[in-house]
Amino acid sequence: MMAVTVGADAQKKTTAGIMPGAEGYTISKEIYGQFAEHLGSCIYGGLWVGKDSPIPNTQGYRNDVLQALRDIKVPVMRWPGGCFADEYHWMDGVGPQEQRPRMVNNNWGGTVEDNSFGTHEFLNLCELLGCEPYVSMNVGSGTVEETAKWVEYMTAKDGPMAKLRKQNGREEPWKVKYVGVGNESWGCGGSMRIEFYSDLYRRYSTYCRDYDGNKLFKIASGASDYDYNWTEVAMKQIGTRMKGLSLHYYTCYTWEGSKGSATNFSDEQYYWAVAKCGTGMKEVLDKHCDIMDRYDAKGRVKLLVDEWGTWWDEEPGSVPGHLYQQNAMRDAIVAAFSLNLFHQYTKRVSMTNIAQVANVLQSMVLTKGDKMVLTPTYYVFKMYTPNMEAVNIPLSIQTDTFTAENERDKDHPRQSPYVSISASRSKDGSVNVNLANADLKDSNEVTIDLGLAGGSIQDALVLTSADMKDHNTFENPFKVQPKPFSGAGIKNGKLVVKMPRLSVVTLTVR
Ligand code: AHR
């Protein structure tokens, strides 16, 4: 049984103001990172169709998706997995595409992978998008030598691996900053104990060298959700040998059985998801950050939430194991609550990567043949772009809450605010305000004291829809999309925003 206590049917009120004495940190643009795995149609069909495809493309990358990703200023992309990374042998994915060996994608439906999208295709995509590549190394089933050679292949100017790269058509090394040393090493990445993995991290990372001015930011495979022991031991045994430690946190009901439909769910399921991505994620971040603070008060080791998002049942009729799911207004609320939360943690959390960029889990875009739709989550990412590299303004917020319980997650009853807010100051002095009202019934009048001395409201947008299940389809691609918002004003120096029920609003005061 799930239980949700919701408020009365009247308009609610929320107040917020700058939190006295709290320091604001820069919101690294990489908080808005993406994740692209060889899983279902994320890469093949989603990003990549090949040069000979009738689908309009640039060097094999679909034009519609390229443009959509440019419009949200993707700052970093993680690849090739995920679970896939620990079965991936990069040498199979370089050289003439027609000669590349095939492999079975054991994690994801047993689909045969033809390796036509490999290192060159990924790193060239990052260059086209102007984003940082984040490459996950194979620690689970790969060798140290393979890892060492991959780094050399990608980043060295000279030497045997550089020679091979040049033979394969790329003269100059790429710039690769982020390398992941394994993925979910406690699970699909090798079923290891953290004590064992820590030593493997130390070993594999030793041979990930900095070539010719390329400086690697090495990331250790981290905990999932509530596995605080993993973080504790990693901090103790790896410490500052890692620049970053990852954390995976999904908004889903259970790892066994049904996770529930992406487009057909109850109010209770909806509220449970809001509480899990907001209050639930906050608790998890606080606890992992507390552990990291104990070992590294200076914040030298960053926490990277390099997989997050909603995980619902696969769409009926889709290929089992391909994790193709629809994306509704509920997902947009989850995205806004999550991003507002991440803004508060950027002292420690320097990157997050939503899972995944196309056609998998909480994706930005869905594609079918030559068609593409932008999801409600995509629009939240687009509306939030002004926050990249802006300085977070910590707020203290007084708002109504609800309590969500779920019998499949009974250890974690959560009290969640209906309204989530974050604010940031851009380099030019303008102030960005991001709000989400998760309430299915009530609008909410939000009054925020930001100490505004002047300025006017600009670029105000609202994302809302009649129903929490509303989503975009290939037949009706624009059902949920942002619209200009006129419900905000400045009164006695305070920002007053009349938040519709079930909505995300962003605006800038400049
Ligand atoms: O994003 C899908 C999968 O979720 C990833 O491959 C894995 O790392 C996680 O369990």
Boltz pocket constraint, residues with backbone or C-beta under 6 A from the ligand:
constraints:
  - pocket:
      binder: B
      contacts: [[A, 37], [A, 81], [A, 82], [A, 83], [A, 84], [A, 183], [A, 184], [A, 307], [A, 355], [A, 356], [A, 361]]
      max_distance: 6.0
